[in-house]
Amino acid sequence: MTAIVKEKIQTKIDNLTEIYQGLQKLQSLKVGDLQKKLENVWAVSFGLVAGVEAMLDISQYILASRNVKIESQGSIPDELLKAEIITESFR
């Protein structure tokens, strides 16, 4: 893995950490808070989507460093399993 790829992965991990911390703050919202204020729903939704995207990006970098080509993001979990990067319980 090149230094550039490692730097990109670290940037994604840092971004994922920020997203996680933001979602932790939003965890205190009650269902009523979500129903009353659409911005709260958007914040939670954005955090979840951004977090998934960051994890998929990190996975793609790792798989590419092992010369695994990804046809679609839906195949990433299976490819991570085949490459023995994750176990079945994470798929």
C-alpha positions, 0 to 999 in steps of 0.5 A, a space after each residue: 500500500 502506497 503512502 498516498 493510499 494510506 493517507 487517503 484511508 487515514 483521511 476517511 477514518 478521520 472523517 468517519 470518526 467525526 461522523 460517528 461523534 456527530 451521530 452520538 450527539 444526535 442519539 439523544 434525540 427522541 422520536 418526537 424531536 425527529 417528528 417535530 423538526 425535519 432538520 433532525 431527520 436530515 442530520 441523522 440520515 446524512 450522518 448514516 449515509 456519509 458513514 456508510 460511504 466512508 466505510 465503503 471507500 476505505 474498503 475499496 482502497 484496501 481491496 484495491 491494494 490487494 488487486 481486487 477489482 470491485 464491480 459494484 459497491 454491493 459486492 464489497 462485503 463479499 470481496 472483503 470476506 473472500 480476502 479474509 479482511 472480515 469474518 462472516 459475522 461482519 458481512 
